[in-house]
Amino acid sequence: MISKIKEIYNYREMIVSLIKRELRGKYKASVLGFLWTFLNPLFQMIVYTIVFSYILRSGIEHFSIFLFVGLIPWNFFGISVASGSACVVNQENLIKKIYFPRLVLPISYVTSMFINMLLTFIVIFVALFITRYGINPVALLFLPLVMIIEYVLALGICMLVSALTVYFRDLEYILGILNMAWMYLTPILYTIDMVPKEFRILLNFNPMTPVILAYQQILYYKKIPQIETLMQAGILGSIILFIGIIVFEKVQKNFVEEL
């Protein structure tokens, strides 16, 4: 494992190059370009707020803030899983031409999406300032930790699904469908207290539940996140990353033949 980490570190310049290319190419052909980084989640928030505040009333106070603090982290995770599943397949030519540790591909893709999320968080803080909702500076100190935990979780799943997609191409499309269902099974549009007690246990099997709860505790409830929530999220993220690395390393040997 240590030798693998050293090898990946030796290819850090390649990772940086792939990250830059991903960020530059994301909205390259569009008129508004990088502005879509901020406009996409903003439009999502507007639509969901209208639907759940005026049509299907959720009854959650300051619903737009509640929604936004969960939606932006979810967008990062959802893209890392659904679109990230093709990050190896999309680099077919590169894989066939030169040798490099294949783990570089999911690492660079998830990292680029993570940077995109960090930029999008500017919109959250602007919204908190404009609405005078306020923040808790002490609770805010825990935000980087929660972000790192989510990054680890997203990276682990991306490693897993991107490796399997090489052998089962339909997985990319299946994940697109599952991703939508996964979002509704995560307390983003509703509070966990709104879920009947007999069904709450199902949310505990969702690795994104403690992550989203931590974001909500920090930015919406303006409280220091519960240690139990952080530990649950951290342990789940670490386990999934470990599994992702093992699976990726085992199946990556035949990438060239399969591609």
N, C-alpha and C positions, 0 to 999 in steps of 0.2 A: 504493500500500500504506500509506504514511504517513497519507494522508488518511482511509483506511478505519479505521485504528487510532484516529485522532482522533475520528472519528464514533462509533465504538463506545465510546470513553472518555466522550463527551458523554452517552451513554445508560447510564452506570454505575449510576445510581439505579434504572433499570428492571431491570438485571441483578440487582442486590441484591434487589429486590422479588420477582423471579421465583425466585431462589434460596431466599428465605425461604418463599415459597408452596410450593415443591417439598418442602422439608424438613418443613414443618408438615403438608402433605397426604399425605405418604408413608404414615403409619400412623394417619391421623386417625380413621378409624372403628373401629379396633381397641381392645380393652380395655387391653392393655399399652402401646399407643402407641409412644413412642420407644425403649422397652426392646428392641423387636425389632431395633434397630440392632446390639445386642450379642448377642441370643439367636440370631438367624439364623446367623451364622458359628460360634457356639459349638456349636449343634446339628449343623451340617455337619461340624465337626471331630470331634465325638463319633462320628458315624456312620462317617465315613471311617477314623477311627482303629481302631474295632472291626473293620471289614471288612479293612483292610490290615495290622493288627497280629495279629489272631487267626484270620481266615478265609483271606484271600489274603495271606499274610505277605510283606511287602516286604523285610524284613531291614534296614531303615534304623533306626539307633539314634536314640532320642528322636523317634520318627516323628510324634507329635502336634505337637511344636514345628516340625519340618521342614515338615509340612503347613500349619500355621497361617500361617507367614511367607510362604507362596506363595499360599494360598487367599484371604486377605483382599485383597491387591492384585488378584488375578484377579477377585474378585467386583466390585470397582470397575470394572475394565476391561470385563468381560462385560456388566454392566448398561449401561454407557455406550454400548456398541456395539449390543446387542440392543434394549433398551428405548429408548435414545437415538435409534434410527432413526425413531421416531415423534414426536420432540419438535417437529418442524415441523407435521406433520399434526394433532397434538393441539391446536395453537394456531390452528386454522383461523379461528375467529371473530375473534381478535385481529389476525391478519394482514389480514383483510378490512376491519377497521374503521379502523385507524390505520397511519401509516407509521412504521417504525423499521427499522434495519439488521437484516436477518433473521439475521445471524450471532449476534445476541444470544441466540437460542433455544438452539442447541447449546452456546454458551459457558455460559449460566446452568444448563443441565441437567447438563453434565459437572462444572461447579464444585460444584453441590449434591451430586452423588455423591462428589466428591472430599472434601468436608467430612465426608460420612458415613463415608468410609473412614478419615479422620484420627481420628474419634471411635472407630471400631472398633479402631484400633490400640491403644487403651487396654487392650483385652482381651489383646492380644499381650504387652504389657509386664507386665500382671498375671500372666499365665501364666508368663512368664520369671522373675518374682519368686517366685511360689508354688513353682515347681519347682526354684528355686535354680539355674537353668540359667546365668544370668548374661549380661552384655553386655560388649562392648568399647567403652568410651567414645569412643575415637579413630575406630573404624569407624563408630560411630553418627553421627558428624558428616557422613558421606556420605549418610545416609538421606534428608534433605530433597532433595538433588540427584536421587536416584533417583526420588523421588515426583514431582518436577517433570517429569522426563523421561517418566514414565508418563502424567502428566496431558496433556502435549503430544501424545503418541501417541494417547491415548484421544480427545482433542478433535479431532485430525485425522481419525480414522476416523469419529467421530460426525458431523462436518460432511459428510463424503462420503456416508455411508449415509442420513442424514436428508434430504439434498437429493434423492437418487435415489428414496427411498421415496415422495416426493410424486408421482412419475410411475409408480412400480411398487410398488403397495401390498403385493404378496405378499412383497416383500423383508424386511419386518419379521418374517414367520413363517419365512422361509428362514434368516434370521440367528439365530433362536432355536434352530434345529437345528444350524447350523454352529457356534454358540457352544459347544455341548456337545462337539462333535468337536474344536474348537480347544483346549478345556481339556485334553483327553487328549493332545494333541500338544504340550503345554507341560510342561516338567519340574516339575510341582507334586506329583504323587503318586509320582514316582520321580526318582532322581538322573540327571543326564545321562550318567554313567559306566555306567549300566545299559542304555543304548541301544546296540545293535550299531554298530560304527564305520561300516559302510556306510550306515546310516540317519541318522547324526548330521548329515549335511549338510542333511537335510530340516529339522531343527530350526533351522538357520541362516537359513532363509527365513521363520521365524516371528518377527515383530518383538517378541513378548512373551518370547521365550527369554532374551535378554540382560537384560531388566528383572527377570524372576523370579530369574535367577542372581545378580543384584546384591543383591536382597533377601536371598537365602539366604546369600550371602557375609557380609553385614553382621550378620544376626540369628541365623542358625543356626551358621555356621562361625566367627562372631565375628572376621572378618578384614576388612581394608580391601579393597573391591572392586577387581578388576583394571581398570587403565586401559583395556585393550582392550574389556572388557565395557561400561564406561560410554560409551566413544566409539561403539561399535556401536549401543548403545541410543539415544544422543543423536542420532546421524546419521540413523538410521531414523525416529525420532520427528519430527525436523525436516522430513525429506523428505515424510513422510506428512501432516504439518500443512500444508505448502506446497501439496501436491496437493489436500488437502481444501478449502482456502480458494479455490483457483482453480476447482475444479469447482462448489463451492457458489455462488460469485459468478456463474458463467456460467449456471447453470440457475435461479437464484432469481428471475430476471426474470419468469417465467411462473407463479410460485407461486399467485397469486390466481386465474388462469384454471383451473389444474389442481385447485385446492381447491374 
